[in-house]
Amino acid sequence: MYAPNGEPESTVTVLLTGADSQLSKALLRVLAKAAYRFDGRTFRVHALSHAELDIGDKQSVAAAFAHVKPDWVINCAAYNAVDRAETAAEEAYHVNSLGPELLASECALTGARLVHISSDYVFSGEPAGIAELALNQNSLTDSILTHSGLTESGLIERGLTESATPAPLSVYGQSKLAGEQAVLRILAERAMVIRTAWLYGVDGHNFVKSMLRLMATASDAQPLTVINDQIGSPTWVDALAHLIWQLIVSPLNVGCGSGLLHYAGQGQCSWYEFALEIQHQALALKLLDKAVPISAIDSLSYAAKALEKGNKLAPRPSYSALNSDRVRQYLTRENLALTHCPELWRDWRWQLKAMLEDYAEKCP
């Protein structure tokens, strides 16, 4: 088998953990659409579920590596029940911290490379992080700063860079930070730790699908209440999947020089603004029959209402929008930025449109 340039195609063997996750399913879907080839590489993927591979068990990890003999490992396994993690810290750390550490250690022994997925919840959005964010935007011109604007806290709207200081508020965020630190300590630049945010897609449980379900069943007398003081970057999971495959086939060490990268949909919004846009686009695609009232609520009031119902919520970052400039500049230099996914660098609203169009095809 040969690549378009006449060179023999190489086969890349990938061990994919967390096979039931929405990201794993997106990675497989994107790869299948590309006929299991990306830029002269053919991929052979072994996707293992938690039942088939407990990444927090050393013997299980060693057995999987011995069987698959991977060139790359993509770790999509995660304990992502943010609220439940507050009272199940041991379980969260088993999957989010110990698991990545064991995968990285096995990669170090076998020579495999690792892609590990981390979270925007390693940040808090508190003023200390915001001040550092402003200092990290050295590449922005005064004109861009003027048009992007600064909030009263000095926050630049372009998002948190890789050099912003993490300060997780929740057990979930703390366990994710511990996991990424372990991976980078063991593998350094032989790993890619990709922080992402607010993932959604056609598979699994996510905010977009939950909103569509609630909007379809809500009554005019009972408006939906959505938090308006947490700001982040909605990210279409298929775009992230495209990015991961493109990074694997790229000469990463030449360009990025570090194993830590941020990727999210471009721009930022609150959960409330996200919900409004979901309804607007869903109505246009006839996924919803009618609009329902949506009201904004602040985080403290929302948590208090949840507590009245017996549900204690974990603290979330007030600001965790991610700046993807670093990885974007690298892939643009390598002419890979738009190869397979036009939505990769588009505003989050365009990514949402692409996802909802796919959803409409699958759920007519």
N, C-alpha and C positions, 0 to 999 in steps of 0.2 A: 504494500500500500504506500502511495506516495503523496506528498503535499503538493500544493499548486506550484511551488518553486522547483519541483523535480527531486527534492530531497526525500529520502525515506521517512515516512511518518513514524514517530516514536509513540509507544503506548505507555500511558501513565496509569498506574494502579492506585486507586483511592479507597481508603477506608472511611466510610461515612457513618458517624455515630448519631444516635438520636433519630433513627429512621422515621419515626412517627411525627416528628416536629414539622411545622409548616415550612421552615427553611429547608430541611432535608427534602421534602416533597417538591419544593420549588427548584432546588438544585437538580434533582432528577428530571423534572419536567423541562427545564431550560436545556439541559444536556440532550435529552431525547429529541427536542425540536432541532437541535444542531447536529443530529445524527451521530452523537457521541464524539464529535470532533470539534476542537477549538484551535484555530490558528496553527494547523499542522500537527496537532497532537490528537491521538485517539485515546479515549478514556475508558477504563474498565473500573466500574464502581461496585463496591461491596457495601451495601447499606444495612446496618445492624441496629435493631431496636434495643431498648433497655433490657428486654427479656433475653436477648441474644448476647448483649455485652453490657455489663455493669462497669462503667468506666472508673468507679471508685473501688474496684476490686483488682488488686495487682495481678493475680493469677488469670482472671478473665481477660484483662488487657493483654498480658503476655501471650495467651492462647490465640487471641484474635490476630495479633501481629504475626505470629508464627504461621497461621493459616492463610492470611491474606497477603502478607509480604508487601505492605503498601509503600509506594513512593511518597504519597501524601496522605495525611489524615485531616479530615474536616470535622471538627467537633461541634456538632449541633445539639448535643445532649445538655440539658440544663434543668435545674429546679427553678421554675419561674413563677411559682405561686407566691407572689410578693407578700401578701398579707399573712398567709399561713406560715411563711418562713420565720416570722417573729416568734412563734412558739415551737418551731421545728428546725431550730438552727443546726442541729447535728446533721439532719437529712440534707439541708441546703448546702452545707459545707462539704458533705460527702460527694455531692454531684458537681457543685460549682467551683470547689477549690481542690479537694483531693483528686477528683477525676482528671481535670486538666493537668495536674502535677504528674500523675501516673502516665498519662498519654505522652507528655513531654519527655519524661524520663525514658520511656520505651523508644521514642523517636531518636533520642540521643544515642541509645544503644544500637539502633538499627540503621541510622542514617536517613530516616524518613523526615519529611518536612511537615509542619503542622499549621493549619488554619484554625484559630480558636475564636469563637464569637463571644464578645463581651457586651456590656450594656451602658447606656447613658446614665443608668442609676448609680454609677460609681461617683457621680457628681451630686452636689447639694443645691446649687444655684444660689448659695449664700454670698454676701458681699465680698468675702475674701477671694472666692473663685472668680467673681465678676471683675474685680480689680485686676487680677492676673490676666483674665481674658483680654482686657483692653490693652495691656502691655504686650500681648502676643500677636497683635494685629499689625506688625511693623510693615507688612507689604502693602497695606492700604494707603491710598493717597488721601490728601485732605479732602479732595472732591468726593471720593467714595464715602469717606466718613461723614461728610455733610449730608449726602443723600441717604446713607444708611441710617444715620441718626444715632444718638446715644440716649438711653433712658436716663431717668433721674439717678440711677445707680451707676451710671457710666458704662452701661452694657452695650457693646457693639452687636448689631443684629445678625452678624454673619456667623455667630455660633462659637462654641468652645473648641479650641484646637487641642492637638495631642499633648501639648505642654502644659495645659491647665491642670491645676492640682486637684486630684480626686478627694472627695470628702463624703463618702456614702452615709446616708441617713438611716438606712434600713439594714436588717440582717441580710436580705437578698443582695443589696448593693455591696455590702461588706464581703460577702462570700464571692461575688463576681470579681471584685477587686483582688481578693486573695488568689483567685484562680489565674487571672491574667498576670499577676506578679510572679507566680510560680512558673508559668510558661516562659516568660521573658528571662527569668533568672536562669533557667535550665538551658534554653535554646537560643536566647538572644535573637539575632537576625535570621536564624533558621526557622523562626516562627513568624506568622502573621497574626497578631491579635487585632481583630476588627471590632471596634465599638460601634454599635448601631443603636437605633432608637425607634420606638413606637411601630414595631413591625406589624404588617397586616397583609393578607392575601386571601386567595379563594379557599385555602385549606385551614383546618384547625380553628381554635378559638382566638378571636382578636377583636379589637374595638370596632372596626368597620362592620363586620358581620353581626356583632352584638347590637350595634345601632340600627342596622337594617331590620333586625328581628324586633327590636323594641318599637321602632317607628311603625312597623307594619301592624302592631297589636295595640299601640297606644290610643287612648281616647282623647277627644278634645278637652274633656274636663280635667284630665290629669297630665299636665305637660311633663316632658322629660327634663330632668335637671342634670346639667353637665358642668364640670369644673372649668372655671375660666381663669384661674390664676396659676396654672402649671403650664409652662411653655416648652415645647419640644419640636422635633422634626419627624413628622410621619414618614414612614419608609415602606415602599412596596417591596415585599420579600422577593419577588422575581427580579427586580433591579439589583438587589443585593446578591442574588444567586449569579446573575450575569457578571457582576463585579468580581466575585470570588473565582469563577472559572478564568476570567481574563487575567487576574493577578497570578494564578497558578502557571499560566503559559507565558508569563512575562518574565524578563530578567530582573526580578524584584530588587536584588541586592545592589544593582547598578544605580537604581533610581531613588529608592526611598531611604535607604541607609538606616532604617530602624524597623523593628518588628511591630510597632504600634501604629495603627491607622484608624481614622474615623471615616465612616460612611453613613449618610442618611439622605433622605429626600431633601431637595434644596428648599431653603426658606424655613419658616417657623410659624407656629400658631399655638393657640390654647386648645385643650380638648373640646371646649365649647365651639370655637371656630371650626375645628375639624368636623364636629357633628353637623353644624350648619351646612358645610360644604358637601358632606356625605348625602344629606337629604336633598340638597339642590341638584346634585348630579344624578342621584337615584331617581328622582322625579323625571328628569329629562330622559333617562333611559327606560322609564316605565317599570322600574323595579319596585316603586311605591305607587299606590293609587292616589294618595293625597298627602298634603303636608300636615305635620302635627306640630303643636307648639313646643318650643325648646327654650328653657330658661337657664340663665347662668347662675352658678353658685360658687362661693369660694371654698377652698379646701377645708378650712376649719369647720364651716357649717356642714359641709358634706360628711366629714368624719363624725361630727356630733350626731347627725341623723342616722348614720350607720351604726353608731354605738347604741342608740336607742333601740335598734333592732337586734342588738347582741353581736354586732360585727365590729371588731376593732381593726382599723386600717393601719397599715404600716405607713410611715412618713415617706412622701415622694419629693423629688427635687422640684423646686419652684421654677428653675430654669435649667434645661439640659439639651437645648438645641446644639447640634454638632456641626462643626465646620469641616467640610470634606475637601477643601482646597488642595491639601497635600497629595492625596491619592489621585485626585482629578488631574493635577498638573503632571504627575508621573505618567498616567495612562495616556494623556494627550500627547506627551512627548513620544510615547511608544506607538502612536496612531491606533490605539485600542479603545479610545473613549466612546466611540459611537458604533463600533464594529457590529455588535449584535443587539444592542438595546438602545433605541433612540431616547427612551425616557430616563436613562441613567443619570443625566445631569440636569434634568428639567425640574421645574417647580413641583412641589409635592402635590399640587392640584392635578397636574398632568399625570403623575404616577397613579393617583387615585382614579382618574378617568380610565387609564389602561386596565387597572384591576377590576373596576366595575363592569367594563365592557366584557372582560373575560368571564366574570361572574354571571352576567346576563346571558352569555352563550351557554354556560353550564347549567343555569337554573332558569330556563325560559318560563 
